[in-house]
Structures are given as structure tokens and as C-alpha cells.
Amino acid sequence: MSELGWLSRSALLVGDDGIDKLQKTHVLVVGLGGVGSFAAEFICRSGVGEMTIVDGDVVDPSNRNRQLPALATNHGVSKAAIMAERLLAINPHLKLHVISEFLTPQKCREILEVRFDYVMDCIDSITPKVTLLSTAYQSGQRVVSSMGAGGKFDPSKLRVTDLLETYQCRFAEYVRKRVKRLGVQAGIKAVFSLEEVKLDSLIMTDGSNFKRSAYGTISYLPAAFGGMCASVVIRDLLDIPIALQVRPQRIQKKKSKRSKSKRSTLESQDL
């Protein structure tokens, strides 16, 4: 079997030209939690030839219900290191760059000095997420961003639209407001859910790693978000049209009247 023989089933769908195109692309995945770990694996299995993965976190026991790298045998181990080993086991010829650091503004600028074919934002905390989105936008890079997967059950409610046209997602609402203040306009694709959040699943955290709170999660939903994000990347790279969700006319963009204490619950989503 040839070096690319493992992609023979994919070639039946996208053609040899499609495989060749994916082999020549470089995709950045930032955040390797429940959404990002699956998204990274789907990108790798699609035949993308070069990847950069970024995550400074280590496996925690609470990650095992939804995150691909999390096992009972590797608590405390770097998620980026685990995913690197896994991705190279899938495709030993993958050109892989691993950054085992949290995303500071300076690190974000350094990373995005590289011109990627696509940037995948799978970050679960507002501040680094907004930093990545605004920096990538200003540098003219193509981006897909995952919105809130916490407190939800139904994968059939997932949709894709422009970030500024998202609705019925409180996490997306807060992201929208922050990035607009930084000059972001239309052009960032977002994966979001129309499902109402189960508010009683919220817990407050110690505020470490920019996270003040987290919602409960179910095993499959972050993975579904990761799959949807990966599908956006692959379809865009192959010039396959993507139907974007249209904001209903009855839903108006309104200024938030939530109190500061309520806003703090939007500071993170457990992706």
C-alpha cells in the first residue's frame, strides 16, 4: 500500500485532487479539550498534511467524560503531548508542531506570525478566545470558532453561521460583544447550538486559566461540536459550499441588561 493508501476511502469521496489539496494545507488547532481534541483528530484523519496544536493544560479526572486524551492512566499529563502521540500514530508522515502553553496575547501574536490555511478556535475561556479571534481576524486568516457546548444535550441543534449572526447562545453573545470592540466584523465562521442551556448545571470555579465558571457536559456533545468545526475547515479547504444559518427576523440584537454577577457566568464554557 502506498504512503497515502490509508486515505483511499476519503479519496473515493473527495477525489485524488482533494487529497492532494489537503496534504498541502496547514491547520492550527487551539484548545485540546472536548471540542478541540476531537476536531484535531478529525483534521488529522482527513489527510491534512501539516498541523499546529496548542494547549497548556494537563489531564484532570473531570476531563474523562468528554475529552479524547483523558484516561484514568494519564492524569496530570500534558494534553498536547498526548494528542501529538495520537496524531502521529494515525499519520506518521504528518508535519506536526506542538505548543504546550496557554495562549497569552504575546504567544498568540507569535503563533499567528505563521500563515495558516485555517485556524480552529476551540478555546473554552473568553479572554484567550477573544485574543485569538481578534488577532487572527486582523491578520486576515480564515477562522472557525466553537461556541458553548456546556449545559446542552442535543447535537441536532448545532448550526454554522457568521460569528456576528449567532443567536440563542449566551456564550456567543458575550464573545460577539468583546470581539466587536476590537474591530472584528463579518468573516469568522462559528459553530453554535440553538438549544437552551441547562442553567442548573452551572458551577463556579476558582478562576484559574481565565475560567470563573463551567457548565455540566455530556460525553458526545463537545465531540459533535468538534466534528462540525472540522467539517467547516475541510469543506472550506475543498471549496465545498457551506449553508450558513440565517438569524430569524424576530430575534433582534439587544444590549445585554444582565448584572455583573450574571455576566461572570458567561466567562467560560467547558469545551
Secondary structure, DSSP 8 states (H G I E B T S, - for coil): --TTGGGHHHHHHHHHHHHHHHHT-EEEEE--SHHHHHHHHHHHHHT-SEEEEE---B--GGGGGT-TT--TT-TTSBHHHHHHHHHHHH-TT-EEEEE-S---HHHHHHHTTS--SEEEE---BHHHHHHHHHHHHHTT--EEEE---TT---GGGEEEEEGGG--S-HHHHHHHHHHHHTT--S--EEEEE-S---GGG-EE---GGG-SEE----THHHHHHHHHHHHHHHHHHTT---------TT---------HHHHGGGSB---
